Structures are given as structure tokens and as C-alpha cells.
Amino acid sequence: MLPVLEAFNDGSYLSEIFISGDQSRRDPISVRVVEYTLSRPGDDTVYQLITTICDPVQAPATELAGLYHQRWEIETTLDELKTHQGGPRLVWRSQYPDGIEQEIYGFLLVHHALREVMHHTAHQTGTDPDRLSFIRTLRIARRYVTGQAALPPSRLKTALTYTAHELRERLLPPRRPRSNPRVLKRKMTNSHLKHTHHRNPPQPPTLAITLAAPTKTTRRRNTP
């Protein structure tokens, strides 16, 4: 258990951790801990989220817990960059480090621009951005870039309008809420064993997050 140095009004608390090589524990790292449970039948696990954002106003505990499951979205982004936008035949043309760095920045800026179009389109209609297809956005952008190459910049607004219209026409299906119990097939740790009733757990429409209050507060010890 991490020490509770200060409890915050949002249910989180201030604590500290040490790197593995700090045997004397002279250089603590200040962190904020959010403990919560999920409204999942038969699961009373208390999840512990640790963050270096120590200001509860900047990042409230409930928001952090609700967004934590989206941490793996970076894997989707890498797939968009490497598989779809770049492709297996992508070769950097420059023969010098500065030129390669410039190409990489341009590559990332294109991805940012595509995602900005998706975000703006979803925001206009109140649609979940997850329902917009990156692959479809990329294909539309490639088609319009070719067609707009010799036209004045004033046509850009028209192209963006048509792009947004095409994106809204074909939305991806809503993502299913996924919930799996934290169990193992074999007894390797203190987790519960996986049984038959764990294979198809009931899926609630949404998972309600309940913050778990820290048990006690300890005073910070002065380190030499």
C-alpha cells in the first residue's frame, strides 16, 4: 500500500514512490493515487491508478478513472501511421539526418490534420469521434488533394465541407462496452482462478466508477 500523505476532496490522495535503484529512498517521486471500483457483477476489485498530475483541479479523479481505459488508443494511432498512412512501401527520400527529421515532422503533421478534420466533423454533429473511420478520412483526403492541387486556396473550405459530409454518411458502429473479470486460467498469482462463468460475463451498458476513499493518512517523514 502506498502512503497517504494528503487526501484531496475528489477522493484521490497524494503519495510518493521510489525508483527501483533508490535503495536509500532519498529521492521520492510525488504522485497522486486514485482508487476506484467498477459496477461489474461479482467484481469487488479496487483498482489503483497512479499519476504524476498531482493537482486534482487539473485532472479530477473521476475523469482520470473514466479515461484510463483509453490508454491503449495509442496502439490504434501507431497502426494508422505505420499501416495505413505510411504503408509497407514507405521510404524516406532524404539521405541526410536533417532531411529525414523534416520528413517525419511532415508525416506527423498530416496525421494531425486528418485527426483534426475528424474531430471537427464529430464536434459539429455531437457524434462520438470513435465512429469516424480514419481509413475513410485518409482516402477522401487523398482524393481531394489530387483534385485541389491546381485550384486556389479558397476552394479548401468547400473541400472540407464535402469531406465532413462524406464522413457523416458512413459511420462506424458504436463500440461495444467490453468487460472482463481480472482472473487467470492458472494459479500463478493472488488473482482468482478463471472458471466457466467467467467466459461470458454480463456486459453492462456503461460501467459506473465508484471512488474508494483512502483508509488512513500518514504524515510525511523527513528524509536525511
Buried (B, 14 or more C-beta within 10 A) or exposed (E): EBBBBBBBEBBBBBBBBEEEEEEEEEEBEEBBBBBBBBEBEEBEEEBEBEBEEBEBEEBBBBEBBBEBEEEEEEEEEEEBBEEBBEEEEEEEEEEEEEEEEEBEEEBEEBBEEBBEBBEEBBEEEEBEEBBBBBEBBBEBBEEBEEEBEEEEEEEEEEBBEEBBEBBBEEBEEEEEEEBEBEEEEEEEEEEBEBEEEBEEBEEEEEBEBEBEEBEEEEEEEEEE
